[in-house]
Amino acid sequence: MNKQDFNEGLLGFLDASPTPFHATQNMAMMFENAGFTQLHEVQKWNLEAGKKYYVTRNDSSIIAFTYPKEAKNYTMVGAHTDSPNLKLKPNPVIKEHGVVKFGVEPYGGLLLAPWFDRDLSLAGRVSYLGSKGVLEDTLIDVKKPIAIIPSLAIHLDDTANKDKTINKQTDISPVVTTNDDFEFEEFLKWQLAKRGIVDVSELYASELSLYDTQKASYVGLHNDFIASARLDNLLSCYVGMVSICSIDEGKPMLFIASDHEEVGSDSTSGAGGSFLENTLRRMFEDYEVYMQMLRSSIMISADNAHAIHPNFPSKHDSNHTPHINKGVVIKVNANQRYASNSQTISKFMKTASSLGEPLQHFVTRSDMGCGSTIGPITATRIGVETIDVGLPTYAMHSIREVCGSDDAHSLYKILVAFDV
């Protein structure tokens, strides 16, 4: 796939995936179109050599894998489906001061300031009781801008450009209407009806998130950059998805995109849960074969990496300053916040070198804390050798992040060519 087609597909995927549920649904559709067969965890698996499969958990995590006749040396690619956002509380409606607001709770370590004065919509999963007494789930995406978090005018806050702080409880409730008759349950039923779902006896629960309606786009004089919400980490999800769809089914490869990385990965559908291990054990029922596969395979944990900010260069170690559009970043941390080691790094570098693809290195400043990702968690959980890589990004955890228009395609080429 050439870079232009790759990036156009990326922009569409970003816009169509406002939540982990939608991202997982879109990846499942992609796998279906690419000839993968869906598996269900609650059913018995009868895997056939030479075929390709995928399975989901909680509608928000997904695994796809090839199943060759002779397969031990798997290239595994890991990413995460979730991004920092504002989630609606269970009873979200607040009526005061002439407006209706939504009560929200920050999810993950998000930058709050960029959420002000944005056209926000709502998406997620809704669970309800159908007319036949059966519990059902569906995804909704309002798409239309229905909310905004207005800034306080500078005339009323003379510290706005100096020492501004944001209270997560009182300052970030989005305004949705001036109509006091607004009822949240009726609003949800209306959204379900727009999807053709009218047999709703009772609404039970929902997991809904606000998102910026501005579309993903190219930015820069020569389309140097891609700006979008949720680049961390739908960018890597897209690269992993397209990579496994681009290889022959005879190549041992597995792709996993897990939920809840931004809050620690400790859930049934997070990297700290059993999803990957359960899947691998069902693929390789014989324990000796399972262990041989694990110890001959590699996990490439793909997440975003901090590009050196041109206005804040002192925030980086001067010898480890990834630049936008200068290649995939290998992430290293002496305290194992990243799982890269000399052997996994060398294997990755060998493939990149054979393709002429550039690489960069990132080590955080020794006097600053280092974030982590799914790499160390997966390595610990299942014992597979792991490397943490990333795509250089500005404004990570903002409502709108920025990456390069070259780097993701470069990672795609490396993953497709990678051979353990």
N, C-alpha and C positions, 0 to 999 in steps of 0.2 A: 504494500500500500504506500503510495507516495505521500509526501508531507502535507500537501494541500487537502487531499481527501481525508487524511487522518485528522487534521485539525478541524475540518468542517464537521466531521462526525463527533469530535470532542465537544464543540460548541453546542451541538444539538443534544448530546447526552447530558451536559451540565444543565441546560435549560429544562430538560424533561425530568430531572431528578431532584426535586426540592427537599426530599427527605430520604433517609435510608431505605424506607419501604419502597419508594418510587425507584430509587437507584437499583435495588435488588430486582424489582419487577422488570425494569428495562434490561438488565443484564440477562435475566432468565429468557426474555424474548429474543435477545441476541443469540443466546446459546441454542434455543430452539431452531432458529433460522440457520444456524451453522451445523445442524445435524446432531446436537447433543440430545440424549434421552433423559427425561426427568425421572429422578428417584424420589421416594418419599420415606422419611425416617421411620414412619409407623408401619411400613410394609416390608415384607421380606425382599431382599435384593438377590437377583439372579444375574450377575454380571457376566457379560460375554466378551472374550478377548477380541480386541480390534475395534471396539466401540468406544463412544465418548458419552459421558454422563454429567449431570449436574443435580444438586440437591440444595434446598434452602432450609433455613431455620428461623423461626419467629418473623418471617417475611422481611427480615432486615439483614440477614447474612447469607452468603451463597458460596458454594464450592463447585467448581467444574474440574473434571479430570479426564485424561485419556486413559485407556486401559489396554495397552499393547500386550501381545502374546508373551513376549520376553521383556519384562520391564522391572528394573530395580533402581536405576539411577534417575530419580525424578528431579526435575527442575520445578520447585514450588515457588510460586509468587504470592506474596501476601500484601493486602492493603486493608483499608477500613472504610466503611460506608458512611459513618457519621461525621458531622461537622458541628462546631459550636453554634448555638442558636438560642432563640428565646422560645421556650415551650409554654403552652397554656397550662395553667393550674386546673385541677379538676372542676372547681367551681369558679370560672374565670370572670364572670360579669361583675363589674363595679359601676354603680350608677351614682354619680356625684358631680356637683359643680356644672350642671347643665349638659353633661355628656355621658356616654357609655364607654367604659374602658375595659380592656382585658387585663386580668392579673396574670403575670408571666413569671417564669423562673428561668434564670440563665442555665444553660446546659453547656458544660465544659468551660474552658478558660478563654472566653470570648472577649475581644475588645468591644467595650460598650459604646464608646463615643460615636463610632461610625453608624450605629443603628438609628440615630436621631435624624429626622427629616427625610426618611426614605419611604417610598411607596411600598407598603408591606402587604403580602397576601398570606394565606393560611393553607397548610396541607398536612396530611398524615393519615393515620388509620382510625377507623371508627368501628366499634363492636356493638351489635344490636341483636335483639330477639326478633326473628321473623314471625310471620303470621302462623306458621306451622309449628311454632315452639322450638325452632332450631336456632342455635347461636350462629351468627354470621359475622364476617369481617369484610370490610371494603376499604379501599383507599379513596381519599378525596383530594382534590386540588382546586381551590377556589379560583386561582389564577388572577382574577380581578384584584386590583389594589383595594383593600378594605380597611386598612389601618395605617396610622402614622404616629410616631413618637415625636411631638413637636419640641424643639429646643426652647429654653427660656430665653427671652430677648435679652440682649446684652445690657439694655437700659435697666433691667431688673436684676442684673448680676454682674457687678463690676469686677468680679474675679474670674469671669468666664474664660479669659485668655491667659490666666495666670495660674491659679491653684484650683482648677475645677475638679471636684470629686463627684462621683455618680453613685447614688444610693440604689442598690438593686431592688429594694422593696418599694420605694416611693417615687423614683425618678423615671422609670422606664416603662410605665404602663401605656400601651398604645391606645389611642383614641379611635373608636370605630363608628360612632354615630351620635347624633343629637336627639334621636328618637327614643324617648323613655319607655316605649312599648317593646323594645327589643327583647327577645327571649332566645337564649342560646340554643335550647333544644329544638325550637322551631327552625332556627337557622340551619342546624345540622340536618334536620329532616328535609329541608328545602334542597340542600346540597345533595343528599341521597336521591331525592326525586329527580334531580337533573341527570343523575346516572341511571335512571330507570328503576330505582329501588323505592317502591312505595309500600311494600308489605312489611312495615316496621311496627311491631307491637310495642316495643320498648327500647329506648336507647340505654346502653349500659355504661360504656366507657369509651374514651378516645385518647389517642396520643397525637397531639397536633402541635405543629411548630410554625412560627412566623418565618417568612423569607422575603428577601428583596426581589421585586418583580423586574428589575433591570436585567436585560438579557446579557449573556456572555458575549464578549466582543473582542475583536482585535483592537489594539491601541498602539500608537507609535507611527512615525513617519513612513516606515517600511513594514508595518504590521509586526513590529518587533516583539510585542507583548500580547498576551491574552489576559483579559481581566474578567473575573467572574466571582460569584459566590461559590463556596464549597469546593474550591480547588484542592484544599486540604480536607479530604483525600480522594475526591472523585476523580482527580487527575490520574492517580495511580490505579484506581479501579478501572478506568477506561483503558489505560495502557495494558494492564493485565488481561482484561477481557478480550481486547482485540488481538493480543499476542497469542493466547491459547486458541482463538478461532482461526488463526493464520497458519498453524502448524499442521503437519500430517498426524493422523491418529496413531501412527506407529511410534511417535516420539513420546517418551514418558514426561508428562507435564501436568501440574495441578495448580489451580488458581483459587485462592480463598480471599473473600472480602468480608471482614467481620464488623459487627456493630460495636458501639460503646468504647472505642479506643480513647475518645476524648475525656472519658470519665474513669479510666483505669482498666477497662477490658474485663472486669469481673462480673460476668453474667453468662447465662446459658448460650447466648449468641455472640459473646465477646471472645477475643483471642485467649483470655484466661479460662474460658469454659472448655467443654469437651468436644465441641463440634468437629474440629479437625481430627483429633485423635479417634473419635468414634467412627468417622468416615474412613480413615486409613485402616483401622482394624477390620472393618467390613470389606475393604478392598483386598486385604491380605490376612486371611483368617489364621493361617499357620504362623505361630509366633516367631519362629526362626526366620521365615521369609520376610515377615514384617520388620524385624530388626535389621536384617540385611538391607532391606530397602531404605530404612531410615538412615542407616550409617553410610550408605552410598549416595545419598541425595543431598540437596542443598535448598535452603529457604532463602529467597531473595525478598526481604522485607522492604517494600517500596512505599515511602511516605515523602512528604515535602521536606525541603531543607532550606535553611535561612540563607538567602542570597545576601551579600554585603550591601547594606543600604547606603546609597551614595550620599545621603545627608547625615548619616550616623555611622561613619566607618569605624569609629573607636569601639563599637559594640562587638567587633570581631577580633579574633586572634589574627595578627597581621600576616601570618604564614598560611592561613586557612580561610580564604575569603572567596567563596563561590560567587561566580558572576552569572547573570542571566545570559542564556544562549551560549554558554561555554561548556556545556556537557553535564552529564549525570554526576551527582555528588555521592562519594563514598563517605559514610558517617562513622566516626570513630570516637570512642570514649573509654578511657582507661578503667573507669569504674563500672563498665558493662551496662551503661544506660543504652548503648547500642551494642549489638551482638557481633559486629564485624571482628574477624581476626585475620592474621596474616595469610592463612591458607584460603579462606573464602574470598578475601580481597584479591589475592593473586589469580584465582580462577576467574573472577569477574573482569579483572584487568586484561587477562589473556584474551578473552572473547572480544572486549572492546577494542583492543589493539589490532586484532585480526581484521576488524571491520573499519579501522581508521576512525573510530568514534572517540571524541575527547572525554576525559574524566577529570573530576575535581575532588578535593578532599575537604571535609569540614570537621573541625574540632572546636568545641566551644571554648571561650576564654576560661582560663583556670580559676578566675575569681567570680565566675557566674555559674548559676545552676544550669544543668543540662536536662532538657526534656527527653522523654523516651518514647518508644513506639511499640509495635507488636513484635519486633524482632526478638528481644530478650525474653519476652513472655512465651513466645512459641518455642524458642530454643530450650527453655527450661521445661516447658510442659511436655514436649515430645522427644527432646534430645536430638534434634536435627541441626547440623551445622548451618550457620546463618550469617548473612551479610545484611547490613542496613544501608540502603541507598535512598536517595531522594532527588527531587527535581527542584532547582533553586527558585525561591519564591519571595516576593515582597509582601509585607502586611499580613503575615500569617495570623489567622484567627480573627481577621477583620470581616465585616459583612461583604467586602469585595476585595479579593486577593489578586495578585498579579504574578504570572509566570512568563517564561519565554515561549516563543512560537516554534523554537527548534528543539528544545530539550526533551519533550515527551516523545517525539518521534524517534529521537536518538535512543532512548531507553527501549522503545518498542523493538527497534532493530537488534539491540543487544539481547533482549529476552528471547526473541524468535531464534537467534543463532546460538544461544547458550547451550552448552553440552557439558554435563557433569563428567 
